[in-house]
Amino acid sequence: MYKEFGIQENLINLANTVENKICKEIKKVDENCIYNSLKVLKAFQNNNISDIHFNSTTGYGYSDIGRDAIERIFAEVLGAEEALVRSQFISGTHALTVALFALLRPNDTLLSITGKPYDTLDEVIGIVKNKSSLQSFGVKYEQIDLKENDFDYEKIIQRVKKGNIKVIEIQRSKGYSTRESLCINKLEKVIHMIKNINKEIIIMVDNCYCEFVENKTPLEVGADVIVGSLIKNLGGGIAPNGAYIAGRKNLIELCAERLTVPGQGKEVGPTLGINKSFLQGIYMAPSVVASSIKTAIFASCILEELGYKVSPKYNENRADIVQNIEFGSAEKLIQYCKGIQMGSAIDSKSIPEPWDMPGYNDKVIMASGSFTQGSSIEISCDGPIRQPYIAYMQGGLTYEYGKIAVLIAINNIYEK
Ligand SMILES: *Cc1c(COP(=O)(O)O)cnc(C)c1O
């Protein structure tokens, strides 16, 4: 069957060698998957999930027992007092925005301690001018950059001691950068230090791409609020949209009243038929995240064997599902992304081209043949066309489909 895709014999042999080499890493991923599966199953059973929870409400969405049960399951799995899990969140960025606007008031200060936050938050915060930004409401923003792939502990302590910080934002995943993603141990250390100086500061974590990769959540090491997207890890490739915010009860109430209405909060919000997908999604999520990590480990190892610089390496710790591959040439980056598209089940005949995306200085190429538009828990790959030509690859609903897409993409580079 490999021949049907034009994949060459020597590449298949290399893939076999690589799979032998990565078996210890794969076993660790499986162990973590069992742990997370136990966690999810326990939450389903503790909440007596039954097919009545698949029903849903319309209109205002009062008394939606499915929605309420889903939020209790997310809370339990994430180690939160409460969670807000809604399809009314149109993206991860929207959930982050709701959380920021819910927690900050005029004259408050937001401090990012992981450098500039994810690109889509530029206009939300006001880093790029916008008449609806936090800044336009008088919320101040400061940032402390990372230092050698870790927090700049000294600067953070100094700034926190000076006072007047309401919310600290931490982004775990690297986004479009070459820094390393931050593992939970580093988070624990920095949160501990901050809380020792001032317990009142709200620690908010952008948890996108990191759920179920490690066996602890940021809330379990002292964070107050975490935010993520359901078309990434916790939607398990099944949730068709949505996002979540989880954490301390009083803070989740503020977020709910910002998403809906002051005085109504979590009590409203119709689910319009989505409950079963959210439940199936979180149920599948441990295994789907494991498949994504395995795909990343396989890609990392085989591309390193072929002479490319990769990050993380196949045997390095991972905090998220993203794999960087440095191609060193625009042509190779483009052919790799085109190959990932060719290896998808959806839109495999589409040919992605680099284009001028709003908000970016360079052209960007994006490959995504997904069941859900923009879903990046499904195999997807993109890269800005600039030195040193790095592809950011993530996802894979099954390891097998992930591996096949990687092989087709590599084959495409060498064929071209
Ligand atoms: C994907 C992502 C977001 C935003 O998610 P969207 O759903 O695309 O709006 C924010 N932060 C990080 C680190 C992400 O990976």
PDBQT file of the ligand as one rigid body, heavy atoms in Angstrom, charges set to zero:
ROOT
HETATM    1  C1  LIG A 501      -3.876  27.978  19.521  1.00  0.00    +0.000 C 
HETATM    2  C2  LIG A 501      -3.363  28.832  20.589  1.00  0.00    +0.000 A 
HETATM    3  C3  LIG A 501      -4.071  29.960  21.042  1.00  0.00    +0.000 A 
HETATM    4  C4  LIG A 501      -5.351  30.445  20.464  1.00  0.00    +0.000 C 
HETATM    5  O1  LIG A 501      -6.152  29.532  19.936  1.00  0.00    +0.000 OA
HETATM    6  P1  LIG A 501      -7.238  29.794  18.775  1.00  0.00    +0.000 P 
HETATM    7  O2  LIG A 501      -8.239  28.765  19.101  1.00  0.00    +0.000 OA
HETATM    8  O3  LIG A 501      -6.522  29.558  17.499  1.00  0.00    +0.000 OA
HETATM    9  O4  LIG A 501      -7.767  31.166  18.918  1.00  0.00    +0.000 OA
HETATM   10  C5  LIG A 501      -3.523  30.687  22.064  1.00  0.00    +0.000 A 
HETATM   11  N1  LIG A 501      -2.350  30.364  22.599  1.00  0.00    +0.000 NA
HETATM   12  C6  LIG A 501      -1.637  29.309  22.182  1.00  0.00    +0.000 A 
HETATM   13  C7  LIG A 501      -0.318  29.008  22.827  1.00  0.00    +0.000 C 
HETATM   14  C8  LIG A 501      -2.121  28.507  21.164  1.00  0.00    +0.000 A 
HETATM   15  O5  LIG A 501      -1.410  27.453  20.751  1.00  0.00    +0.000 OA
ENDROOT
TORSDOF 0
